[in-house]
């Protein structure tokens, strides 16, 4: 089954995680079921002057393709 990463980058880890959580909640509401998530990956760069946190959620591509369809059906 193909999976696709969805990325949330911020200079503050709690903010990146919260953005990810909000997105997951909204996507699950649109689909009407939980997303299939294979993995969550955290990367960071702590060099002075350019710190960031990169949260990647590896999601089932079929679920992600269904989100726009569910949104269209919800507005009809």
PDB file of N, CA, C and O in Angstrom:
ATOM      1  N   UNK A   1       0.841  -1.170   0.000  1.00  0.00           N
ATOM      2  CA  UNK A   1       0.000   0.000   0.000  1.00  0.00           C
ATOM      3  C   UNK A   1       0.895   1.245   0.000  1.00  0.00           C
ATOM      4  O   UNK A   1       1.790   1.351   0.838  1.00  0.00           O
ATOM      5  N   UNK A   2       0.672   2.178  -0.915  1.00  0.00           N
ATOM      6  CA  UNK A   2       1.513   3.378  -0.966  1.00  0.00           C
ATOM      7  C   UNK A   2       1.214   4.340   0.182  1.00  0.00           C
ATOM      8  O   UNK A   2       0.065   4.542   0.575  1.00  0.00           O
ATOM      9  N   UNK A   3       2.275   4.913   0.694  1.00  0.00           N
ATOM     10  CA  UNK A   3       2.161   5.898   1.769  1.00  0.00           C
ATOM     11  C   UNK A   3       2.800   7.202   1.329  1.00  0.00           C
ATOM     12  O   UNK A   3       3.717   7.211   0.508  1.00  0.00           O
ATOM     13  N   UNK A   4       2.310   8.302   1.882  1.00  0.00           N
ATOM     14  CA  UNK A   4       2.834   9.628   1.542  1.00  0.00           C
ATOM     15  C   UNK A   4       3.106  10.405   2.827  1.00  0.00           C
ATOM     16  O   UNK A   4       2.298  10.378   3.755  1.00  0.00           O
ATOM     17  N   UNK A   5       4.255  11.105   2.882  1.00  0.00           N
ATOM     18  CA  UNK A   5       4.532  11.918   4.075  1.00  0.00           C
ATOM     19  C   UNK A   5       3.771  13.242   4.034  1.00  0.00           C
ATOM     20  O   UNK A   5       3.639  13.871   2.984  1.00  0.00           O
ATOM     21  N   UNK A   6       3.279  13.645   5.190  1.00  0.00           N
ATOM     22  CA  UNK A   6       2.674  14.962   5.373  1.00  0.00           C
ATOM     23  C   UNK A   6       3.559  15.658   6.394  1.00  0.00           C
ATOM     24  O   UNK A   6       3.826  15.111   7.464  1.00  0.00           O
ATOM     25  N   UNK A   7       4.017  16.868   6.065  1.00  0.00           N
ATOM     26  CA  UNK A   7       5.086  17.514   6.830  1.00  0.00           C
ATOM     27  C   UNK A   7       4.607  18.783   7.531  1.00  0.00           C
ATOM     28  O   UNK A   7       3.834  19.568   6.983  1.00  0.00           O
ATOM     29  N   UNK A   8       5.095  18.956   8.762  1.00  0.00           N
ATOM     30  CA  UNK A   8       4.804  20.152   9.556  1.00  0.00           C
ATOM     31  C   UNK A   8       6.124  20.652  10.121  1.00  0.00           C
ATOM     32  O   UNK A   8       6.758  19.965  10.921  1.00  0.00           O
ATOM     33  N   UNK A   9       6.539  21.840   9.710  1.00  0.00           N
ATOM     34  CA  UNK A   9       7.829  22.385  10.134  1.00  0.00           C
ATOM     35  C   UNK A   9       7.603  23.676  10.895  1.00  0.00           C
ATOM     36  O   UNK A   9       6.801  24.519  10.493  1.00  0.00           O
ATOM     37  N   UNK A  10       8.323  23.819  12.002  1.00  0.00           N
ATOM     38  CA  UNK A  10       8.211  25.027  12.810  1.00  0.00           C
ATOM     39  C   UNK A  10       9.480  25.176  13.627  1.00  0.00           C
ATOM     40  O   UNK A  10      10.230  24.214  13.793  1.00  0.00           O
ATOM     41  N   UNK A  11       9.725  26.374  14.136  1.00  0.00           N
ATOM     42  CA  UNK A  11      10.896  26.569  14.998  1.00  0.00           C
ATOM     43  C   UNK A  11      10.585  26.233  16.455  1.00  0.00           C
ATOM     44  O   UNK A  11      11.434  26.395  17.331  1.00  0.00           O
ATOM     45  N   UNK A  12       9.363  25.764  16.707  1.00  0.00           N
ATOM     46  CA  UNK A  12       8.925  25.406  18.052  1.00  0.00           C
ATOM     47  C   UNK A  12       8.274  24.019  17.988  1.00  0.00           C
ATOM     48  O   UNK A  12       7.292  23.833  17.269  1.00  0.00           O
ATOM     49  N   UNK A  13       8.808  23.051  18.727  1.00  0.00           N
ATOM     50  CA  UNK A  13       8.306  21.676  18.656  1.00  0.00           C
ATOM     51  C   UNK A  13       6.842  21.548  19.057  1.00  0.00           C
ATOM     52  O   UNK A  13       6.087  20.909  18.324  1.00  0.00           O
ATOM     53  N   UNK A  14       6.393  22.116  20.177  1.00  0.00           N
ATOM     54  CA  UNK A  14       4.974  21.983  20.519  1.00  0.00           C
ATOM     55  C   UNK A  14       4.047  22.534  19.432  1.00  0.00           C
ATOM     56  O   UNK A  14       2.972  21.983  19.194  1.00  0.00           O
ATOM     57  N   UNK A  15       4.457  23.608  18.782  1.00  0.00           N
ATOM     58  CA  UNK A  15       3.636  24.184  17.712  1.00  0.00           C
ATOM     59  C   UNK A  15       3.559  23.235  16.523  1.00  0.00           C
ATOM     60  O   UNK A  15       2.481  23.035  15.963  1.00  0.00           O
ATOM     61  N   UNK A  16       4.679  22.654  16.133  1.00  0.00           N
ATOM     62  CA  UNK A  16       4.685  21.702  15.016  1.00  0.00           C
ATOM     63  C   UNK A  16       3.813  20.492  15.336  1.00  0.00           C
ATOM     64  O   UNK A  16       3.062  20.025  14.480  1.00  0.00           O
ATOM     65  N   UNK A  17       3.908  19.983  16.561  1.00  0.00           N
ATOM     66  CA  UNK A  17       3.096  18.833  16.963  1.00  0.00           C
ATOM     67  C   UNK A  17       1.610  19.182  17.006  1.00  0.00           C
ATOM     68  O   UNK A  17       0.773  18.374  16.602  1.00  0.00           O
ATOM     69  N   UNK A  18       1.279  20.370  17.490  1.00  0.00           N
ATOM     70  CA  UNK A  18      -0.124  20.788  17.550  1.00  0.00           C
ATOM     71  C   UNK A  18      -0.700  20.960  16.149  1.00  0.00           C
ATOM     72  O   UNK A  18      -1.839  20.565  15.900  1.00  0.00           O
ATOM     73  N   UNK A  19       0.069  21.544  15.230  1.00  0.00           N
ATOM     74  CA  UNK A  19      -0.398  21.682  13.847  1.00  0.00           C
ATOM     75  C   UNK A  19      -0.664  20.309  13.239  1.00  0.00           C
ATOM     76  O   UNK A  19      -1.650  20.121  12.526  1.00  0.00           O
ATOM     77  N   UNK A  20       0.210  19.359  13.521  1.00  0.00           N
ATOM     78  CA  UNK A  20       0.031  17.990  13.044  1.00  0.00           C
ATOM     79  C   UNK A  20      -1.247  17.382  13.631  1.00  0.00           C
ATOM     80  O   UNK A  20      -2.027  16.761  12.909  1.00  0.00           O
ATOM     81  N   UNK A  21      -1.458  17.558  14.930  1.00  0.00           N
ATOM     82  CA  UNK A  21      -2.639  17.007  15.597  1.00  0.00           C
ATOM     83  C   UNK A  21      -3.926  17.617  15.038  1.00  0.00           C
ATOM     84  O   UNK A  21      -4.904  16.903  14.814  1.00  0.00           O
ATOM     85  N   UNK A  22      -3.929  18.920  14.815  1.00  0.00           N
ATOM     86  CA  UNK A  22      -5.110  19.590  14.257  1.00  0.00           C
ATOM     87  C   UNK A  22      -5.405  19.041  12.865  1.00  0.00           C
ATOM     88  O   UNK A  22      -6.557  18.755  12.539  1.00  0.00           O
ATOM     89  N   UNK A  23      -4.371  18.894  12.048  1.00  0.00           N
ATOM     90  CA  UNK A  23      -4.551  18.370  10.696  1.00  0.00           C
ATOM     91  C   UNK A  23      -5.116  16.948  10.738  1.00  0.00           C
ATOM     92  O   UNK A  23      -6.036  16.622   9.987  1.00  0.00           O
ATOM     93  N   UNK A  24      -4.566  16.099  11.618  1.00  0.00           N
ATOM     94  CA  UNK A  24      -5.060  14.723  11.734  1.00  0.00           C
ATOM     95  C   UNK A  24      -6.536  14.695  12.138  1.00  0.00           C
ATOM     96  O   UNK A  24      -7.321  13.930  11.578  1.00  0.00           O
ATOM     97  N   UNK A  25      -6.909  15.528  13.106  1.00  0.00           N
ATOM     98  CA  UNK A  25      -8.316  15.579  13.534  1.00  0.00           C
ATOM     99  C   UNK A  25      -9.231  15.994  12.385  1.00  0.00           C
ATOM    100  O   UNK A  25     -10.276  15.381  12.166  1.00  0.00           O
ATOM    101  N   UNK A  26      -8.837  17.034  11.653  1.00  0.00           N
ATOM    102  CA  UNK A  26      -9.657  17.515  10.542  1.00  0.00           C
ATOM    103  C   UNK A  26      -9.762  16.467   9.436  1.00  0.00           C
ATOM    104  O   UNK A  26     -10.843  16.244   8.891  1.00  0.00           O
ATOM    105  N   UNK A  27      -8.646  15.828   9.106  1.00  0.00           N
ATOM    106  CA  UNK A  27      -8.659  14.804   8.054  1.00  0.00           C
ATOM    107  C   UNK A  27      -9.552  13.632   8.453  1.00  0.00           C
ATOM    108  O   UNK A  27     -10.287  13.100   7.621  1.00  0.00           O
ATOM    109  N   UNK A  28      -9.491  13.235   9.703  1.00  0.00           N
ATOM    110  CA  UNK A  28     -10.334  12.134  10.178  1.00  0.00           C
ATOM    111  C   UNK A  28     -11.808  12.522  10.164  1.00  0.00           C
ATOM    112  O   UNK A  28     -12.660  11.689   9.855  1.00  0.00           O
ATOM    113  N   UNK A  29     -12.120  13.769  10.493  1.00  0.00           N
ATOM    114  CA  UNK A  29     -13.507  14.233  10.416  1.00  0.00           C
ATOM    115  C   UNK A  29     -14.007  14.192   8.978  1.00  0.00           C
ATOM    116  O   UNK A  29     -15.133  13.763   8.726  1.00  0.00           O
ATOM    117  N   UNK A  30     -13.178  14.636   8.032  1.00  0.00           N
ATOM    118  CA  UNK A  30     -13.568  14.635   6.623  1.00  0.00           C
ATOM    119  C   UNK A  30     -13.794  13.219   6.118  1.00  0.00           C
ATOM    120  O   UNK A  30     -14.754  12.954   5.394  1.00  0.00           O
ATOM    121  N   UNK A  31     -12.901  12.309   6.508  1.00  0.00           N
ATOM    122  CA  UNK A  31     -13.021  10.929   6.041  1.00  0.00           C
ATOM    123  C   UNK A  31     -14.118  10.157   6.759  1.00  0.00           C
ATOM    124  O   UNK A  31     -14.700   9.226   6.203  1.00  0.00           O
ATOM    125  N   UNK A  32     -14.394  10.548   7.989  1.00  0.00           N
ATOM    126  CA  UNK A  32     -15.352   9.812   8.791  1.00  0.00           C
ATOM    127  C   UNK A  32     -14.761   8.571   9.421  1.00  0.00           C
ATOM    128  O   UNK A  32     -15.489   7.724   9.937  1.00  0.00           O
ATOM    129  N   UNK A  33     -13.451   8.459   9.383  1.00  0.00           N
ATOM    130  CA  UNK A  33     -12.742   7.327   9.989  1.00  0.00           C
ATOM    131  C   UNK A  33     -11.295   7.735  10.249  1.00  0.00           C
ATOM    132  O   UNK A  33     -10.821   8.709   9.665  1.00  0.00           O
ATOM    133  N   UNK A  34     -10.582   7.008  11.117  1.00  0.00           N
ATOM    134  CA  UNK A  34      -9.177   7.342  11.377  1.00  0.00           C
ATOM    135  C   UNK A  34      -8.306   7.126  10.138  1.00  0.00           C
ATOM    136  O   UNK A  34      -8.539   6.204   9.356  1.00  0.00           O
ATOM    137  N   UNK A  35      -7.311   7.981   9.972  1.00  0.00           N
ATOM    138  CA  UNK A  35      -6.319   7.798   8.913  1.00  0.00           C
ATOM    139  C   UNK A  35      -5.403   6.636   9.265  1.00  0.00           C
ATOM    140  O   UNK A  35      -5.123   6.390  10.438  1.00  0.00           O
ATOM    141  N   UNK A  36      -4.939   5.924   8.246  1.00  0.00           N
ATOM    142  CA  UNK A  36      -3.908   4.911   8.460  1.00  0.00           C
ATOM    143  C   UNK A  36      -2.564   5.625   8.508  1.00  0.00           C
ATOM    144  O   UNK A  36      -2.121   6.188   7.507  1.00  0.00           O
ATOM    145  N   UNK A  37      -1.917   5.601   9.667  1.00  0.00           N
ATOM    146  CA  UNK A  37      -0.610   6.237   9.846  1.00  0.00           C
ATOM    147  C   UNK A  37       0.411   5.137  10.101  1.00  0.00           C
ATOM    148  O   UNK A  37       0.295   4.379  11.064  1.00  0.00           O
ATOM    149  N   UNK A  38       1.411   5.057   9.229  1.00  0.00           N
ATOM    150  CA  UNK A  38       2.451   4.041   9.354  1.00  0.00           C
ATOM    151  C   UNK A  38       3.519   4.458  10.353  1.00  0.00           C
ATOM    152  O   UNK A  38       3.992   3.641  11.143  1.00  0.00           O
ATOM    153  N   UNK A  39       3.902   5.745  10.315  1.00  0.00           N
ATOM    154  CA  UNK A  39       4.985   6.211  11.181  1.00  0.00           C
ATOM    155  C   UNK A  39       4.902   7.714  11.365  1.00  0.00           C
ATOM    156  O   UNK A  39       4.300   8.430  10.565  1.00  0.00           O
ATOM    157  N   UNK A  40       5.525   8.169  12.441  1.00  0.00           N
ATOM    158  CA  UNK A  40       5.711   9.597  12.689  1.00  0.00           C
ATOM    159  C   UNK A  40       7.202   9.795  12.887  1.00  0.00           C
ATOM    160  O   UNK A  40       7.822   9.140  13.724  1.00  0.00           O
ATOM    161  N   UNK A  41       7.774  10.708  12.107  1.00  0.00           N
ATOM    162  CA  UNK A  41       9.215  10.943  12.148  1.00  0.00           C
ATOM    163  C   UNK A  41       9.481  12.379  12.597  1.00  0.00           C
ATOM    164  O   UNK A  41       8.848  13.316  12.110  1.00  0.00           O
ATOM    165  N   UNK A  42      10.406  12.540  13.512  1.00  0.00           N
ATOM    166  CA  UNK A  42      10.797  13.871  13.976  1.00  0.00           C
ATOM    167  C   UNK A  42      12.240  14.118  13.581  1.00  0.00           C
ATOM    168  O   UNK A  42      13.129  13.324  13.888  1.00  0.00           O
ATOM    169  N   UNK A  43      12.458  15.221  12.905  1.00  0.00           N
ATOM    170  CA  UNK A  43      13.806  15.640  12.533  1.00  0.00           C
ATOM    171  C   UNK A  43      13.999  17.042  13.089  1.00  0.00           C
ATOM    172  O   UNK A  43      13.033  17.789  13.241  1.00  0.00           O
ATOM    173  N   UNK A  44      15.227  17.401  13.391  1.00  0.00           N
ATOM    174  CA  UNK A  44      15.470  18.745  13.896  1.00  0.00           C
ATOM    175  C   UNK A  44      16.848  19.221  13.474  1.00  0.00           C
ATOM    176  O   UNK A  44      17.745  18.431  13.180  1.00  0.00           O
ATOM    177  N   UNK A  45      16.984  20.523  13.456  1.00  0.00           N
ATOM    178  CA  UNK A  45      18.257  21.179  13.167  1.00  0.00           C
ATOM    179  C   UNK A  45      18.449  22.207  14.268  1.00  0.00           C
ATOM    180  O   UNK A  45      17.708  23.186  14.350  1.00  0.00           O
ATOM    181  N   UNK A  46      19.435  21.983  15.105  1.00  0.00           N
ATOM    182  CA  UNK A  46      19.630  22.895  16.239  1.00  0.00           C
ATOM    183  C   UNK A  46      20.818  23.838  16.051  1.00  0.00           C
ATOM    184  O   UNK A  46      21.346  24.385  17.019  1.00  0.00           O
ATOM    185  N   UNK A  47      21.232  24.022  14.797  1.00  0.00           N
ATOM    186  CA  UNK A  47      22.319  24.968  14.547  1.00  0.00           C
ATOM    187  C   UNK A  47      21.874  26.375  14.921  1.00  0.00           C
ATOM    188  O   UNK A  47      20.718  26.746  14.720  1.00  0.00           O
ATOM    189  N   UNK A  48      22.787  27.139  15.458  1.00  0.00           N
ATOM    190  CA  UNK A  48      22.457  28.501  15.866  1.00  0.00           C
ATOM    191  C   UNK A  48      22.015  29.321  14.658  1.00  0.00           C
ATOM    192  O   UNK A  48      22.649  29.301  13.603  1.00  0.00           O
ATOM    193  N   UNK A  49      20.923  30.033  14.840  1.00  0.00           N
ATOM    194  CA  UNK A  49      20.420  30.900  13.783  1.00  0.00           C
ATOM    195  C   UNK A  49      19.351  30.270  12.911  1.00  0.00           C
ATOM    196  O   UNK A  49      18.616  30.985  12.230  1.00  0.00           O
ATOM    197  N   UNK A  50      19.247  28.958  12.916  1.00  0.00           N
ATOM    198  CA  UNK A  50      18.225  28.334  12.066  1.00  0.00           C
ATOM    199  C   UNK A  50      17.629  27.078  12.703  1.00  0.00           C
ATOM    200  O   UNK A  50      17.557  26.034  12.055  1.00  0.00           O
ATOM    201  N   UNK A  51      17.206  27.166  13.955  1.00  0.00           N
ATOM    202  CA  UNK A  51      16.618  25.967  14.559  1.00  0.00           C
ATOM    203  C   UNK A  51      15.231  25.682  13.975  1.00  0.00           C
ATOM    204  O   UNK A  51      14.458  26.604  13.713  1.00  0.00           O
ATOM    205  N   UNK A  52      14.933  24.430  13.779  1.00  0.00           N
ATOM    206  CA  UNK A  52      13.594  24.047  13.355  1.00  0.00           C
ATOM    207  C   UNK A  52      13.323  22.607  13.760  1.00  0.00           C
ATOM    208  O   UNK A  52      14.239  21.827  14.020  1.00  0.00           O
ATOM    209  N   UNK A  53      12.051  22.282  13.806  1.00  0.00           N
ATOM    210  CA  UNK A  53      11.589  20.917  14.030  1.00  0.00           C
ATOM    211  C   UNK A  53      10.723  20.539  12.837  1.00  0.00           C
ATOM    212  O   UNK A  53       9.897  21.330  12.380  1.00  0.00           O
ATOM    213  N   UNK A  54      10.916  19.345  12.347  1.00  0.00           N
ATOM    214  CA  UNK A  54      10.188  18.853  11.189  1.00  0.00           C
ATOM    215  C   UNK A  54       9.476  17.563  11.587  1.00  0.00           C
ATOM    216  O   UNK A  54      10.121  16.537  11.803  1.00  0.00           O
ATOM    217  N   UNK A  55       8.145  17.615  11.683  1.00  0.00           N
ATOM    218  CA  UNK A  55       7.344  16.447  12.037  1.00  0.00           C
ATOM    219  C   UNK A  55       6.748  15.902  10.740  1.00  0.00           C
ATOM    220  O   UNK A  55       6.036  16.613  10.031  1.00  0.00           O
ATOM    221  N   UNK A  56       7.042  14.641  10.433  1.00  0.00           N
ATOM    222  CA  UNK A  56       6.497  13.996   9.237  1.00  0.00           C
ATOM    223  C   UNK A  56       5.604  12.843   9.665  1.00  0.00           C
ATOM    224  O   UNK A  56       5.997  11.994  10.464  1.00  0.00           O
ATOM    225  N   UNK A  57       4.405  12.830   9.122  1.00  0.00           N
ATOM    226  CA  UNK A  57       3.453  11.755   9.377  1.00  0.00           C
ATOM    227  C   UNK A  57       3.317  10.973   8.071  1.00  0.00           C
ATOM    228  O   UNK A  57       2.944  11.537   7.043  1.00  0.00           O
ATOM    229  N   UNK A  58       3.618   9.687   8.113  1.00  0.00           N
ATOM    230  CA  UNK A  58       3.530   8.847   6.927  1.00  0.00           C
ATOM    231  C   UNK A  58       2.134   8.229   6.878  1.00  0.00           C
ATOM    232  O   UNK A  58       1.806   7.344   7.667  1.00  0.00           O
ATOM    233  N   UNK A  59       1.310   8.717   5.928  1.00  0.00           N
ATOM    234  CA  UNK A  59      -0.107   8.344   5.856  1.00  0.00           C
ATOM    235  C   UNK A  59      -0.400   7.516   4.611  1.00  0.00           C
ATOM    236  O   UNK A  59       0.287   7.626   3.595  1.00  0.00           O
ATOM    237  N   UNK A  60      -1.427   6.690   4.712  1.00  0.00           N
ATOM    238  CA  UNK A  60      -1.914   5.908   3.587  1.00  0.00           C
ATOM    239  C   UNK A  60      -2.347   6.867   2.478  1.00  0.00           C
ATOM    240  O   UNK A  60      -3.182   7.745   2.698  1.00  0.00           O
ATOM    241  N   UNK A  61      -1.780   6.695   1.299  1.00  0.00           N
ATOM    242  CA  UNK A  61      -2.067   7.605   0.189  1.00  0.00           C
ATOM    243  C   UNK A  61      -3.535   7.546  -0.238  1.00  0.00           C
ATOM    244  O   UNK A  61      -4.093   8.559  -0.660  1.00  0.00           O
ATOM    245  N   UNK A  62      -4.162   6.382  -0.137  1.00  0.00           N
ATOM    246  CA  UNK A  62      -5.577   6.272  -0.498  1.00  0.00           C
ATOM    247  C   UNK A  62      -6.445   7.101   0.440  1.00  0.00           C
ATOM    248  O   UNK A  62      -7.428   7.703   0.009  1.00  0.00           O
ATOM    249  N   UNK A  63      -6.085   7.136   1.729  1.00  0.00           N
ATOM    250  CA  UNK A  63      -6.821   7.979   2.671  1.00  0.00           C
ATOM    251  C   UNK A  63      -6.672   9.447   2.294  1.00  0.00           C
ATOM    252  O   UNK A  63      -7.647  10.198   2.312  1.00  0.00           O
ATOM    253  N   UNK A  64      -5.451   9.857   1.952  1.00  0.00           N
ATOM    254  CA  UNK A  64      -5.216  11.259   1.601  1.00  0.00           C
ATOM    255  C   UNK A  64      -5.961  11.638   0.331  1.00  0.00           C
ATOM    256  O   UNK A  64      -6.446  12.764   0.217  1.00  0.00           O
ATOM    257  N   UNK A  65      -6.060  10.735  -0.614  1.00  0.00           N
ATOM    258  CA  UNK A  65      -6.803  11.008  -1.845  1.00  0.00           C
ATOM    259  C   UNK A  65      -8.290  11.139  -1.554  1.00  0.00           C
ATOM    260  O   UNK A  65      -9.001  11.834  -2.280  1.00  0.00           O
ATOM    261  N   UNK A  66      -8.772  10.478  -0.500  1.00  0.00           N
ATOM    262  CA  UNK A  66     -10.188  10.532  -0.160  1.00  0.00           C
ATOM    263  C   UNK A  66     -10.604  11.802   0.542  1.00  0.00           C
ATOM    264  O   UNK A  66     -11.791  12.125   0.569  1.00  0.00           O
ATOM    265  N   UNK A  67      -9.665  12.531   1.109  1.00  0.00           N
ATOM    266  CA  UNK A  67     -10.009  13.745   1.850  1.00  0.00           C
ATOM    267  C   UNK A  67     -10.712  14.764   0.957  1.00  0.00           C
ATOM    268  O   UNK A  67     -11.773  15.253   1.344  1.00  0.00           O
ATOM    269  N   UNK A  68     -10.173  15.116  -0.232  1.00  0.00           N
ATOM    270  CA  UNK A  68     -10.885  16.095  -1.065  1.00  0.00           C
ATOM    271  C   UNK A  68     -12.264  15.598  -1.496  1.00  0.00           C
ATOM    272  O   UNK A  68     -13.200  16.390  -1.595  1.00  0.00           O
ATOM    273  N   UNK A  69     -12.400  14.296  -1.755  1.00  0.00           N
ATOM    274  CA  UNK A  69     -13.692  13.737  -2.146  1.00  0.00           C
ATOM    275  C   UNK A  69     -14.689  13.892  -1.009  1.00  0.00           C
ATOM    276  O   UNK A  69     -15.828  14.307  -1.220  1.00  0.00           O
ATOM    277  N   UNK A  70     -14.252  13.558   0.193  1.00  0.00           N
ATOM    278  CA  UNK A  70     -15.128  13.688   1.358  1.00  0.00           C
ATOM    279  C   UNK A  70     -15.528  15.141   1.576  1.00  0.00           C
ATOM    280  O   UNK A  70     -16.669  15.426   1.941  1.00  0.00           O
ATOM    281  N   UNK A  71     -14.581  16.069   1.351  1.00  0.00           N
ATOM    282  CA  UNK A  71     -14.888  17.493   1.522  1.00  0.00           C
ATOM    283  C   UNK A  71     -15.938  17.930   0.508  1.00  0.00           C
ATOM    284  O   UNK A  71     -16.874  18.647   0.864  1.00  0.00           O
ATOM    285  N   UNK A  72     -15.799  17.510  -0.752  1.00  0.00           N
ATOM    286  CA  UNK A  72     -16.778  17.884  -1.787  1.00  0.00           C
ATOM    287  C   UNK A  72     -18.150  17.326  -1.440  1.00  0.00           C
ATOM    288  O   UNK A  72     -19.155  18.029  -1.555  1.00  0.00           O
ATOM    289  N   UNK A  73     -18.199  16.065  -1.015  1.00  0.00           N
ATOM    290  CA  UNK A  73     -19.478  15.442  -0.668  1.00  0.00           C
ATOM    291  C   UNK A  73     -20.121  16.122   0.528  1.00  0.00           C
ATOM    292  O   UNK A  73     -21.346  16.207   0.613  1.00  0.00           O
ATOM    293  N   UNK A  74     -19.302  16.608   1.451  1.00  0.00           N
ATOM    294  CA  UNK A  74     -19.819  17.264   2.651  1.00  0.00           C
ATOM    295  C   UNK A  74     -20.475  18.600   2.306  1.00  0.00           C
ATOM    296  O   UNK A  74     -21.442  18.993   2.960  1.00  0.00           O
ATOM    297  N   UNK A  75     -19.969  19.307   1.289  1.00  0.00           N
ATOM    298  CA  UNK A  75     -20.500  20.621   0.929  1.00  0.00           C
ATOM    299  C   UNK A  75     -21.687  20.528  -0.019  1.00  0.00           C
ATOM    300  O   UNK A  75     -22.421  21.503  -0.181  1.00  0.00           O
ATOM    301  N   UNK A  76     -21.889  19.373  -0.650  1.00  0.00           N
ATOM    302  CA  UNK A  76     -23.020  19.212  -1.590  1.00  0.00           C
ATOM    303  C   UNK A  76     -24.340  19.093  -0.875  1.00  0.00           C
ATOM    304  O   UNK A  76     -25.381  18.954  -1.519  1.00  0.00           O
TER     305      UNK A  76
END
